[in-house]
Amino acid sequence: MTSKKVDPESIKRVTQSVIGLPTLPTVVSKMLKIIDNRKTSADTLARLISSDQALTAKVLKLANSAYYGYQREISTVNMAIVVLGFNTVKEMGLGLSVIDVFKNPMSGAAGFDAVKFWEHSAACGVASRMLAKNSGSRFSGEAYVAGLLHDMGKLILNQYFGEDFVSVLKEAQTSDLESAEKKLLEVTHGEIGAWLAEKWNLPAMICDTVKHHHQPWNAVSDPSFVAIITVADLLCHRIGKGNSGRGRLPAYDERLWDIFSKAAMPLDESDFPQLQSDLLAEFDNTENVVSFIQDDDIDLQ
């Protein structure tokens, strides 16, 4: 198996390109900041969302969906926020924006299913939030965002380096994905995704997670937070939610459990069966916001 290597610096230049990879919409960037502020009111958030027609339409449509079962039509953003909750609105805004950036691949890799990829990403967001809440973390909202975005480096590879990404995916059928990336590209999807997260000025803990979600022991900001997303990713692969493009289950290192032990978090490998059951139950009780966005006229192919 051979492939011409891509210069990591050229990948970084593409990642940082304003034309190729636009910044997050101003409304979404502001929304992510004010939602995490406990002093933010529904009225403040409603005024911000109302300045973006596309986001307004999405919020109203979700609030009026059968899932929420509200008895009368919801016609104002303010009321929609009350029905949906701040976190759901944040998840929708972020999911819509990221999907929009990558919805029209210039050269998609054969064998990479974008719809299945987003199913996995959304599942990982839900799993990350569940694990964060169960562990008593105050960062459950950030955990969802980190889980949703953890693999976005693959989207850059798919959009800008489709031919090379095909070679990586083939190589990964018989080896670890990260090893295949290092061998053929000299850079991993985690590193590429982190460049984009930094460009978008996402919180440091999100950038750190995107970069180190397969090696949380190398995390700088909060290894236990990153490890939560690592476990969430493993869980989603085990229960078969979506497909991140891997040919085999991701490997994990025993150092993963050392992180939880040092953080006094009661989580280890023996908990996997129960966590898988808990996650399936969580899906039964959770509106999959990203899937809702996908189903509404966004072409990911």
Stockholm file with secondary structure:
# STOCKHOLM 1.0

chainA/1-301         MTSKKVDPESIKRVTQSVIGLPTLPTVVSKMLKIIDNRKTSADTLARLISSDQALTAKVLKLANSAYYGYQREISTVNMAIVVLGFNTVKEMGLGLSVIDVFKNPMSGAAGFDAVKFWEHSAACGVASRMLAKNSGSRFSGEAYVAGLLHDMGKLILNQYFGEDFVSVLKEAQTSDLESAEKKLLEVTHGEIGAWLAEKWNLPAMICDTVKHHHQPWNAVSDPSFVAIITVADLLCHRIGKGNSGRGRLPAYDERLWDIFSKAAMPLDESDFPQLQSDLLAEFDNTENVVSFIQDDDIDLQ
#=GR chainA/1-301 SS CCCCCCCHHHHHHHHTCTTTSCCCCHHHHHHHHHHTSTTCCHHHHHHHHTTCHHHHHHHHHHHTSTTTCCSSCCCSHHHHHHHHCHHHHHHHHHHHHHHHHTSSCSSCCTTCCHHHHHHHHHHHHHHHHHHHHHTTCSCHHHHHHHHHHTTHHHHHHHHHCHHHHHHHHHHTTSSCHHHHHHHHTSSCHHHHHHHHHHHTTCCHHHHHHHHHTTCGGGCSSCHHHHHHHHHHHHHHHHTTCSCCSCSSCCCCCTHHHHHHHHTTCCCCGGGHHHHHHHHHHHHHTSCCHHHHHHHTTCCCC
#=GC SS_cons         CCCCCCCHHHHHHHHTCTTTSCCCCHHHHHHHHHHTSTTCCHHHHHHHHTTCHHHHHHHHHHHTSTTTCCSSCCCSHHHHHHHHCHHHHHHHHHHHHHHHHTSSCSSCCTTCCHHHHHHHHHHHHHHHHHHHHHTTCSCHHHHHHHHHHTTHHHHHHHHHCHHHHHHHHHHTTSSCHHHHHHHHTSSCHHHHHHHHHHHTTCCHHHHHHHHHTTCGGGCSSCHHHHHHHHHHHHHHHHTTCSCCSCSSCCCCCTHHHHHHHHTTCCCCGGGHHHHHHHHHHHHHTSCCHHHHHHHTTCCCC
//
